[in-house]
């Protein structure tokens, strides 16, 4: 189970957090480098005077004791201190300009050695004077330290940013392969952020496009085969006739083959238009489903049962497509049924149901989805039995066009029932 963490779902937040953490680390590193530089610099500066000052003579007696206050003066001309004793007397002490830095260092080191003071960082009991690394010597030491810390932070942040962008590069490569014609390419969709969501959308789109292309290829291949069969029969019949006057039986056979060709071309064109969602296939309106069912049942002499909906039933859709769907179900039932065909129209919640039941051999359970594939026939079905294998596929396409569905189930007593479900029209 994945946690609902906003940073896991937003790539922009993760990049922002990485940058913020990198800047925080860099700031801390700069602060530490600044402190080291300041401490090192303070070791090379004379100690500032305290508040109380005592001036002693050669005998060690205090000559002047008081409080010293520094007086401002021009830079580079020394320092003046004003000393006021407890008795109110005032003195002025003037210090000359500072010697060069190296001279001051040597002077302080000499004083420390004269008094036996161990320099900070030296070995106990005195020893060699402290050597300062060049990258800590101000002012260039701070610049070196800042540069080193910046490079270290940049190297630490780069793998994190790189890991986030690797998936974008994988998506880019997959899109390029898909554009080059490899419709089977897919992108790993791990994660919950924008990139993962984009990868899932790409995979879904690629899956739909691949299915559509395969469907069109299959449609073309099967249509070529189905068109060739009646044309071959017509050609062979004409060759066998040898210029003689055709018999009534032969004329009927020719007309049957021509009708089959006409039906096949019509259903192929309709299937192609239904696959193209933007194609205009008719006007959407309120359709009286009971009226449509009654007209189509009269064509094949099927029994219609509308006792469950005496008030009528209307759906929102394209009249000629819904008529075609009911007609295809009825013709399919007439083709295989050995008994009566019944059609029942009823209401099921917010859906309208049209149930077309026959007394045929039924449909095996493992074939009930495949029979809705284009040009698929049940094992043992003959082309001579009629139909080109597109009728049920068109019913499913029409149902999908109307946000409905169709499926096959057993008929009590033997046979099969095809159930077409469509959303009811909204009441005004």
N, C-alpha and C positions, 0 to 999 in steps of 0.2 A: 504494500500500500504506500503510495507516495504522499508526502506531506503537502498540505496546502500552504506552502511558503511563498510569499509574494516575490522574494528574491529568486526563487526557482522558476517562477512563471514570467518574469520580466527580464529579458536580456539587457535592456537599458539600465535597470537597477543594478544588475550584477557588474556591468562595466563601470557604472558610476561608483559602486562600492569599492571596486578594485582600485580606481583612481584615487578615491578618498583615502583608502588605507595606505596606498603608496605615498601620497603626500604627507600623511601623518607620520609614517616611518621616516621620510626624508626630513620632516620638521624636527622630529626627535633627534635624528642623527646630527642635524645642523646645530641644534641646541647643545648637544653634548660636545661637538667640536668647538663651538664658541666658548663653552665653559673651560675646556682644556686650554684653549688659546689665552683666555683671560687669566687663568691661574698661572700659566707659564709666564705671561707678561708681568704679572704682579710680583713674581720672584725677582724680576730684574729692575724693579722700581724701588726707590728709597721709601722707607716707612714714613707715613705722614705723622707729623707731631701730634702729641696728645694735648689735652686741655691744660694740664699743669706742667710748668717748666721750672727746673732748678738749675742754677748756674753756680758751680762750686769753684773755689780757688785751689791753689796748689796744695794747701794743707787739707783739702777735702771738706772744708767748711762751706756751707751754703752761702754764697754771696748775694744771689738774687733768687727769690722764690715767688712765683706768681703764675698767672694764667696767660697763655699766649693766644693771640688772635691773629690770623693771617690777614694782611691788608692787600687788596687788589693792586696789581701793578701791570705794566706793559709786559707782554710775553717775551721771553728770551732775555730778560734783564735781571733775573734773580727773583728772590722772594723776600718780602719784608714781614716781620712779625712784631706786633705791638704787645709788650708784656706789662701787666699791671700787678703790683705786689699787694699784699694784704694791707700795707700801710697807706696805699693810695699812690705810691710812686709809680711812674710810667717809664718804661725803657723801650727802645726800638732795636731789634736785631735784624741785620741785613745779611742775606745769603746770596752769594754770587750765582751766576748762571750755572746750569747743570753741565758737567763735563760730557763728552761724547758717551754713547751707551756702552761701548766696549770698555772705555776707561772706568766707568762706574761699576761694571761687572768685575773687572780686575780688582778694583778697590774694595768692593764688598767681599770678594773671595779672600783677599789678603787679610781683611779684618776678621773674617771668620776663622782663618787659619791661625791668626795671632792669638785669638781668644779660645782656640780649641773647639770651635763650633763645627759640628758635622753638617755639611750642606745637605739639603733635603734629597733623599734618594740614595745617598752614599752609604758605604759600609760603616758599621759601628766602629768607633775608636778613631775616626778620621781616615782619610784615604783620598783617592783621586777625586778631583772636582767633577761636578755633574756635567754631562754632555747632553745637549738638547738636540733631538732629531731635527733634520732640516724641515720636515713637513709640519713641525710644531712651532717653528720660529715665525713670529708675527713680522709683517702682515701676510706674507705669502703662504705660511703654514695653514691659515684658515681657508684660503682659496683651494689649496691642494686637498684639504680634508673635505671641503664641500663638493669638489669634483668627484672624489672617490666615493663618497656617500651617494651622490646622484647616480653614478654608474651602477653601484650595487643595487639601488632601489629599482632602476630601470631593468636590470637583468632579472630581478625577482618578480617584477610585475609582468614581464613579457610572456612567460609560460602561461599565466592565467588568461591574458588576453588572447593568446594564440589558441588555447583550448576552446575558447568561446567562438572563435572565427573559423575553426577547422570545419565545423558542421556547415557553415555558410559556403565554404569552398566545395564541400561534398555535394551540397544542393546545386551549386553552380555547374559542377561537372555533370551531374545527373540531368539537369535541364538541357545542357548542350548535347548529351548523348540522345536524349529523347527527341530533340529537334533534328538530330541527324538521322532519325528513323528507327532507333532502338526503342520500341514501345514497351518492352518488358522491364526497362530500368526502373528501380525504385530507390527511395532514400531512407536510411535509418531514421526513425522518428522517436528516438529516445529523448526524454526530458519533458518538461511542461511549459517551456517558455515560448516566445514568438517563433523561434526557428523551428522548434518541434511541431508547433501548430501549422506552420507553413509547409513543413515536410509531409505532414499527414494530408493536408489539402492537395499537395502535388501528387501524392500517391493515389488519392481517391480520384483525382482528375485523370491521371494516367491510366488507372484501371478502367474508368468509363470509356476513355478514348480507345484503349486497346480492345475492349469488348465491342464497341461500335464498329471499329474497323474490321474485326474478325466477323462480326455479324454481316457487314456489307459484303465481305469476301465470300462468306458462305452463301449469302443470298444470290450473288452473281453466279457462283458455281452451280448451285442447285437450280437456279432459273434457267441456266444454259441447258442443263440436263432435261428439265421438264419441258422446255420448249422444243428440244430435239425429238422427243418421243412422239408427239402428235404429228409433227412435220414429217417424220420418217414414215409414219403410217399412211399419211396422205400421199406421199410420193410413191410408196410401194403400191398403193391402191391404183393410182393413175397409171403406173407402169404395167400392172397386171391387166388393167382394162384395155390397154392397147388400142385406144381410139374408138372403142365400141360405146354404145349408149349405156350409161350406168344404170344398173338395176335399182329398184327402190331401196333394197337393203344396203347397197353400196352408197347410195346418196345419203341415207340416214347415218351411215358410219362417217362419211365425210363431214356432214353437218355436226355430228357429235364431236369430232376432233377439232373442228373450227371453233365450236362453242367452248371447248376446253382451253384452246389457245386464247380466246378472248377473255375467259375468266382468269386465266393465269396472268396475262398482261395487266388486267385490271387490278388484281390483288397485289402484284408486285409493285405497281405504281402507288397503290394506296399504302402499302407497307413502308415504302420509301418516304412518303409524305408524313406518315405518322412518326417515323424516326426523327425527322427534322421538326423539332418542336416549334420553330418559328414559322413553319409553313401554314398557310391559311387553308383549313379543311372545312370551313363552314361557320355559320353564325351560332353563337351560344344563346340558348333561349330555354324557357321552361317547357319541358316535354312531358306529354301525357304518356306515361309508361304503359298503362293498361291498354290505351288505344293502340299503341305500337304493337304490343304483344298480341292483341286480338287480330289485327290485320295480318301479321305474319303466321299466326296459328291457322288462319283460314286458308292460307296458301298450301299448307302441307296437311291439312285436316287433323290438326293436333287439338287436344282437349285443353281448355284454359280454365284455371281455377283462380278467381279473384274474390272469393268469399271472405278472405282475411282483411281485405281493404275495400269495403263497400263505398267509402267516401272518395275513392280515387287516390292516385299516387302520381306525384310530379317530381321530376328530377331536373337539375340544371345541366344542360349539355347540348350537343350538336345532334339534331334529330336524325339526319341520314346516317351518321356513324352508329348511333344506338340501334337504329333499325338494322344496319348491317351486322352488328354483333348478335342480335337476337336471331336473325336469319341464318347466320353461320352456325349457331348452336342447333337450330332446328334442322338444318340440312345435314349436319353431322349426325344428329340423332336418327333422322330418317334413313341415312346411309347404312347404319349398323343395327337398327332396331328391328326385332322380329315381332313386335307387338305394338300396342298403342303408345303414343307419345303424349306426355302431359306437361303442361306449363303452369307453374304456380307463381303468382305475384303477391308479395307480402311485404310488410314493414318489419324491420329489425332495428329498433332504436332509432338512430339518426340515418339509417341506411335503408335503401330499397333493395329487395332481393327478387331476382328472376331465376327460378329453378326449372331447368329443362331436363326431364327424366325420360329415359327410354328403357326398353326391354331387350337390349342387345347383350353381347357377351361381357360387357363391363370392361374396366381398365385395371390392369394389375397395379398394385400399390407402388411398385418401383418405377412405373411408367407414367404416373399421374402428373409429374412435372414436365417430363420430356415431350409429352404430346402437345405442349404449347410452344415448342421450338419450331422455327420455320422449316418446312419441308420434311418434318419428321412423321413417319407413319409407324403404327404398331407392327411388330413382327407378324408376318403372314398376310398383311393387308396388300391388296393388289391395286395397281394403277387403274385397272378396269373397273374397280368399285366406285370410281369417281373421286373428285377432289384432287388437289395438287399439294396438300400438306401445308397450306397457309391459312386455312380458315380459323383454326383455334389460335394461331399466333396473332392473327388480326384481332380476334376477340380480346386477347390479353392487352394488346397495344391500345385498343379503343378504351378498355376499362382503365388502363393507366393514364390515358389522356384525360379522363374524367375523374381522376383521383379515386378510382374504384379498384376492384380486384375480381378475379375469376379463379375458380378451382374446381376439381373433380372429386366426387365422393361416391360411395356405393348407394345404389337404389334398393330399398327394401323389397325383397321378392325377386331380385335379379336385375341386372342392368347397371346403368350409370346415371348419375345426376350431375349436371354442370350448373354451378351456382354463380350468377353474376351479381355483384354488389356495387351499388352506386350511391353517392351521397344524395340525400333528399334536398329538394329546392327549399330555400328559406321562405318561411311564411311571411307574407306582406302585412 
